Amino acid sequence: MTTRSVWCGAALAALCVSPMAAAEPMSADAMDTQYLTGSWGGARAELAQRGYRLRGDLVSETMGVVDGGLENGLRYAQQLRVGADFDLQALLGWQGAAFHVTVNDRRGRSTSADLAGNRFPIQETFGGLYTKPTELSYTQNFFDGRLDIKAGFYAMGNNFASLKFGPEFVNAAFCAHPLSLSGNSGWYNYPTARWGAEFGFKLTPELAVRTGWFQVNPRYAHSDVAWDLGASGTTGSLVPVELHWTPGSASGGRYPGYYRVGYYYDSSDVAKKGQDGTAHHRQGAWIFAEQKVYSESDANARGLFVFAQYTFSDAASSQIIDWTSLGAVYQGTFRSRPQDRLSLGWVRARINDHLLDAQTAALAAQGQDGQLTVAESAIEMAYSFQYRPWLLLRPDMQYIIDPGTFSYRDTDNALAVGMQLKLTF
């Protein structure tokens, strides 16, 4: 891909990207400002009232390595997503029920693979470069929303181990699940879907528990079965359980918090990492904390949020033995820009010692004295400029430390800069 085509793609994304809009119906006037294509002359609001909510968004990421890494250059990647939510209460009288359909398409080239040589994807939209269904699911709420269930074909990470402020970053290490979960087990995040079911129950207005069952089938990550919802290759089941505490959320407090503690068990048989033999299961746990620590006033959301993540996994089957991240997000950086955000984060992933020992022994057998690094780290700073409700521009800078850790290479630290654009149409 030429530099000219990269910038043309970025310009196209700027014109014609952003998270999916909220599920609650909006008026035609609100839709005129919320979406690039507006309210379609009132038709969009009318469809929503009747139970049909159509959605679409585009994410564009142009990131380049300007110092270090494998080589300097520029790469472009994008994600196009379209879908529909069917309100079954409006359509069929089924109270609290809905059906969701989403199709995803990704294209582009990787800044990490081509230029930086690192494990953490510098562009979170890179991967799975083809068109595929990412959700066919049924959801149902009971008891005024205290109990909710979901079942179908979708990405399990949509509702487990999610960092609320992860989407404020471009690197996939932050947005929005630790890579240790998907890298160490049959856990798959968006856009890779599989069959599963889950339920959540609110013990109190601010304390909830969630669990489920999900199919483990590595073939669903491959393009040759993108549209085969019954593909063979199931290796086991994955069961996550998570406790979610949101102090201050129910009362509208000035300093809300978001805390998650969870565990997963994957019954698949896999080869041990760096050792002979078979591991007959995979397991891991996580703890997340996000807290508002400074508030501009009682009346708005402006202020400073901090976050921390830690995950750990069993040494027999895991590539990443532990994962740590810290960061901060300032919402409403200027009084005149209440929807802008400034984000700063640090993340570190330590490779399994068994893998390092095996690689060191292999190098010694070849007469080489390899100096292997034990962890990859990244520091990222991003500014989210909410130009319109439907258009976000995010200048971004990332510094990757020891990018060759997971490929056992001596690679210079890499500095990457670029722009992410999000648009809702």
C-alpha positions in Angstrom: 0.0 0.0 0.0 1.5 3.4 -1.0 1.7 6.4 1.3 -0.8 8.2 -1.0 -3.4 5.4 -0.7 -2.9 5.4 3.1 -3.8 9.1 3.3 -6.6 8.8 0.8 -8.1 6.1 3.0 -7.8 8.3 6.1 -9.4 11.2 4.3 -12.3 8.9 3.2 -12.8 7.8 6.8 -12.8 11.4 8.0 -15.6 12.3 5.6 -17.8 9.4 5.7 -16.4 6.6 12.4 -17.5 6.2 16.1 -18.9 3.7 18.6 -22.4 2.5 18.0 -25.1 4.9 19.2 -27.1 4.3 22.4 -29.9 1.8 22.2 -32.6 4.1 23.5 -34.8 5.7 20.9 -34.1 9.3 19.9 -36.1 12.0 18.4 -35.7 13.0 14.7 -34.1 16.3 15.8 -31.6 14.4 18.0 -30.8 12.0 15.2 -30.0 14.9 12.9 -27.0 15.7 15.1 -26.2 12.2 16.4 -25.6 10.6 12.9 -23.7 11.6 9.8 -26.8 10.7 7.7 -29.2 12.4 10.1 -32.8 11.2 10.7 -33.5 10.3 7.0 -36.3 12.9 7.0 -37.8 11.4 10.2 -37.9 7.8 8.8 -35.1 6.7 11.1 -37.0 7.8 14.3 -40.2 6.2 13.0 -38.5 2.9 12.4 -37.0 3.0 15.9 -40.4 3.6 17.4 -41.7 0.6 15.5 -38.9 -1.6 16.8 -36.2 -1.4 14.0 -33.0 0.4 15.0 -30.4 0.4 12.2 -26.7 1.3 13.0 -23.4 1.6 11.4 -19.9 3.0 12.1 -16.5 3.2 10.6 -13.1 3.3 12.4 -10.0 4.4 10.5 -6.5 4.1 11.9 -3.4 5.6 10.2 -0.3 4.8 12.3 3.4 5.1 11.5 6.7 4.2 13.1 8.9 7.3 13.1 11.8 5.9 15.2 13.1 2.4 16.1 11.3 -0.8 15.5 12.0 -2.9 12.3 11.7 0.1 9.9 10.0 3.5 9.6 6.9 3.9 7.6 3.1 4.3 7.6 0.2 1.8 7.6 -3.6 2.1 7.4 -6.3 -0.1 8.7 -10.1 0.2 9.0 -13.2 -1.4 10.3 -16.7 -1.1 8.9 -19.6 -2.3 11.0 -23.3 -2.4 10.2 -26.2 -3.9 12.1 -29.7 -3.8 13.4 -31.4 -4.2 16.8 -35.0 -5.5 16.8 -37.1 -4.5 19.7 -39.3 -7.6 20.2 -41.5 -5.8 22.7 -42.5 -3.3 20.0 -42.7 -5.9 17.3 -44.2 -8.9 19.1 -45.2 -7.8 22.5 -42.3 -9.7 24.2 -41.5 -7.4 27.1 -37.8 -6.8 27.6 -36.7 -8.9 24.6 -34.5 -7.9 21.6 -32.6 -9.6 18.7 -29.3 -8.2 17.4 -27.5 -8.7 14.1 -24.1 -7.3 13.3 -21.7 -7.8 10.3 -18.1 -6.6 10.4 -15.5 -6.0 7.7 -11.8 -5.2 8.3 -9.1 -4.1 5.8 -5.6 -2.7 5.8 -2.0 -3.4 6.9 -0.4 -3.7 10.3 1.9 -1.1 11.8 2.9 -3.7 14.4 3.7 -6.6 12.1 5.3 -4.6 9.3 7.1 -1.8 11.1 7.3 -2.1 14.9 7.7 -5.9 15.3 5.8 -6.0 18.5 3.0 -8.1 20.2 0.6 -5.4 21.2 -1.4 -4.3 18.0 -0.7 -0.6 17.5 -4.0 -0.4 15.5 -6.8 -2.1 17.5 -8.8 -2.6 14.3 -6.2 -4.7 12.6 -6.9 -8.5 12.4 -9.5 -10.7 10.8 -9.2 -8.9 7.4 -12.5 -10.1 5.9 -16.2 -9.8 6.1 -18.1 -11.9 8.7 -21.1 -12.0 11.0 -20.1 -10.9 14.5 -23.4 -11.1 16.2 -26.7 -13.0 16.0 -28.0 -12.9 19.5 -31.2 -12.8 21.6 -31.4 -10.7 24.8 -34.0 -10.7 27.5 -34.5 -8.7 30.7 -36.6 -9.8 33.7 -37.6 -8.2 37.0 -37.2 -4.6 35.8 -33.7 -5.3 34.5 -32.3 -7.1 37.6 -31.8 -10.3 35.6 -30.7 -10.3 32.0 -29.9 -13.2 29.7 -28.1 -13.4 26.3 -27.7 -16.3 23.9 -26.5 -16.8 20.3 -23.5 -16.3 18.2 -21.3 -13.4 19.3 -18.0 -12.3 20.9 -17.9 -13.3 24.6 -15.7 -10.3 25.5 -18.6 -7.9 24.8 -19.7 -8.3 28.4 -16.8 -9.7 30.4 -13.5 -8.1 31.5 -14.1 -4.9 29.7 -12.3 -1.7 30.6 -14.8 1.2 30.5 -12.2 3.7 29.3 -10.3 1.2 27.0 -11.9 2.7 23.9 -10.1 6.0 24.7 -6.9 4.4 23.3 -5.8 3.1 19.9 -3.5 0.2 20.9 -5.4 -3.1 21.4 -3.6 -3.6 24.6 -5.9 -1.1 26.2 -9.0 -1.3 23.9 -10.7 -2.8 25.7 -9.7 -6.2 27.1 -6.3 -7.5 28.3 -4.6 -9.5 25.5 -3.6 -12.0 28.1 -7.2 -13.4 28.2 -7.5 -14.0 24.5 -3.8 -14.8 24.0 -3.8 -17.5 26.7 -7.1 -19.3 26.1 -10.2 -19.9 23.9 -11.4 -16.4 24.9 -12.2 -14.4 21.8 -13.0 -10.7 21.7 -14.7 -8.7 19.0 -15.0 -9.3 16.1 -14.6 -13.1 16.5 -17.9 -14.7 17.5 -18.9 -18.1 18.7 -21.9 -19.8 20.2 -22.6 -19.1 23.8 -25.0 -18.0 26.5 -24.7 -15.9 29.6 -26.8 -14.2 32.4 -26.2 -11.4 34.8 -28.0 -10.7 38.1 -28.0 -7.4 40.1 -27.6 -8.3 43.7 -28.0 -4.6 44.5 -28.3 -1.5 42.3 -24.4 -1.3 42.3 -23.3 -4.9 42.7 -23.8 -7.6 40.0 -22.6 -11.1 39.1 -22.3 -12.5 35.6 -21.4 -15.9 34.2 -21.9 -17.9 31.1 -20.8 -20.8 28.8 -19.0 -20.3 25.5 -17.8 -22.7 22.7 -14.1 -22.8 22.1 -13.4 -23.3 18.4 -10.2 -21.8 17.0 -11.4 -22.1 13.4 -13.9 -19.2 13.9 -10.9 -16.9 13.7 -10.2 -18.0 10.1 -11.6 -16.5 6.9 -12.5 -19.9 5.4 -15.3 -20.4 7.9 -16.3 -16.8 8.2 -20.0 -17.6 7.3 -20.1 -21.2 8.5 -21.9 -20.9 11.9 -21.7 -24.6 12.4 -18.0 -25.1 11.6 -16.3 -28.1 13.1 -13.2 -27.8 15.3 -14.7 -27.3 18.8 -12.0 -28.1 21.4 -13.8 -27.4 24.7 -15.9 -25.0 26.7 -15.0 -21.7 28.4 -16.8 -20.6 31.5 -16.2 -17.1 32.9 -17.6 -15.6 36.1 -17.3 -12.0 37.1 -18.3 -9.8 40.0 -19.0 -6.2 39.0 -19.2 -3.3 41.6 -20.1 0.2 40.5 -20.1 2.5 43.6 -21.8 5.8 43.1 -23.5 4.8 39.8 -27.0 4.2 41.2 -27.1 7.4 43.3 -25.5 9.6 40.6 -22.5 10.3 43.0 -19.8 12.8 42.2 -17.1 10.1 42.2 -18.4 6.9 40.5 -16.2 3.8 40.3 -16.1 0.6 38.2 -14.6 -2.5 39.7 -14.4 -6.0 38.2 -13.0 -9.3 39.6 -13.3 -12.4 37.5 -12.1 -15.9 36.7 -12.3 -18.2 33.6 -11.9 -21.9 33.0 -11.3 -23.4 29.5 -11.6 -27.2 29.3 -9.5 -27.5 26.1 -6.5 -29.8 25.8 -3.5 -27.8 24.6 0.3 -28.3 24.3 2.2 -27.0 27.3 4.3 -23.8 26.8 8.0 -24.5 26.6 7.6 -28.0 28.0 6.7 -31.4 26.8 3.3 -32.8 27.5 -0.3 -31.6 27.4 -2.2 -29.2 29.6 -5.8 -30.5 30.1 -7.3 -27.1 30.9 -6.5 -23.4 30.8 -7.4 -20.9 33.5 -6.8 -17.3 34.5 -8.2 -14.4 36.6 -8.5 -10.7 36.4 -9.0 -7.6 38.6 -9.9 -4.2 37.2 -10.4 -0.8 39.0 -11.6 2.4 37.5 -12.3 5.4 39.7 -13.1 9.1 39.3 -10.7 10.9 41.6 -11.4 14.6 40.7 -14.6 16.3 39.6 -14.9 19.8 38.1 -18.4 20.1 39.7 -21.4 18.2 40.9 -23.3 19.1 37.7 -21.3 17.4 34.9 -19.0 14.5 34.0 -15.9 16.6 33.7 -13.0 15.3 35.8 -10.2 12.8 36.2 -10.6 9.0 36.1 -7.7 6.6 36.9 -7.6 2.9 36.1 -5.6 -0.3 36.8 -5.7 -3.8 35.5 -4.0 -7.0 36.5 -4.4 -10.5 35.1 -2.6 -13.8 35.9 -2.7 -17.2 34.2 -1.5 -20.7 34.7 2.1 -21.2 33.7 1.5 -24.6 32.0 -0.5 -23.3 29.1 -0.1 -19.5 28.9 2.1 -17.3 26.7 1.6 -14.2 28.8 2.1 -15.1 32.5 0.9 -11.8 33.9 -0.4 -8.5 32.6 -0.5 -5.1 34.3 -1.8 -1.7 33.1 -2.2 1.7 34.6 -3.6 4.9 33.3 -5.7 8.0 33.5 -8.4 9.7 31.4 -9.5 13.4 31.8 -13.0 13.9 30.6 -13.8 17.5 29.4 -10.2 18.8 29.0 -11.5 22.4 28.5 -14.7 24.0 29.7 -15.7 24.7 26.1 -14.9 21.1 25.1 -16.8 19.0 27.7 -16.8 15.8 25.5 -13.1 15.8 24.7 -10.8 13.4 26.6 -7.0 13.3 27.2 -5.8 9.7 27.9 -2.5 8.4 29.2 -1.7 4.7 29.8 1.0 2.2 30.5 0.8 -1.6 29.9 3.2 -4.5 30.5 3.0 -8.2 29.5 5.5 -10.7 30.9 6.3 -13.8 28.8 6.2 -17.2 30.3 9.5 -18.2 31.8 9.2 -21.7 30.3 9.1 -20.2 26.8 12.2 -18.1 27.6 14.1 -21.1 29.0 13.3 -23.2 26.0 14.4 -20.5 23.6 17.6 -19.8 25.5 18.4 -23.6 25.4 17.7 -23.6 21.6 20.0 -20.7 21.1 22.7 -22.3 23.2 22.5 -25.5 21.1 23.3 -23.3 18.1 26.3 -21.7 19.8 24.5 -18.4 20.4 24.3 -16.5 23.6 20.9 -14.8 23.3 20.0 -11.9 25.6 16.2 -12.3 25.7 13.9 -9.7 27.2 11.2 -10.8 29.6 8.3 -8.4 28.9 6.9 -6.0 26.3 5.6 -2.6 27.5 3.9 0.3 25.9 3.1 3.9 26.8 0.3 5.6 25.0 -1.1 9.2 25.0 -4.2 10.1 23.0 -6.4 13.2 22.7 -10.1 12.5 21.7 -11.5 15.5 19.9 -15.3 15.1 19.6 -15.7 17.4 16.6 -19.3 16.4 16.1 -21.5 13.8 18.0 -21.0 11.5 15.0 -17.3 12.3 14.3 -14.3 11.8 16.6 -10.7 12.5 15.7 -8.0 11.0 18.0 -4.3 12.0 17.5 -2.2 9.3 19.1 1.4 8.6 20.2 2.7 5.2 21.4 6.2 4.2 22.7 6.8 0.5 22.5 9.5 -0.9 24.9 11.2 -4.2 24.0 9.0 -4.9 21.0 10.8 -8.1 20.1 10.1 -9.9 23.4 7.5 -12.3 22.0 9.4 -13.0 18.8 12.7 -13.5 20.7 14.3 -10.7 18.7 16.5 -7.8 19.7 14.4 -5.0 18.3 14.9 -1.3 19.1 12.2 0.5 21.1 9.6 2.0 18.7 7.9 5.3 18.6 4.6 5.3 16.7 2.4 8.3 15.9 -0.8 8.7 13.9 -4.6 9.3 13.9 -7.7 7.4 14.6 -11.1 8.5 13.3 -14.5 7.3 14.3 -17.7 8.1 12.6 -21.3 7.0 13.2 -23.6 7.0 10.2 
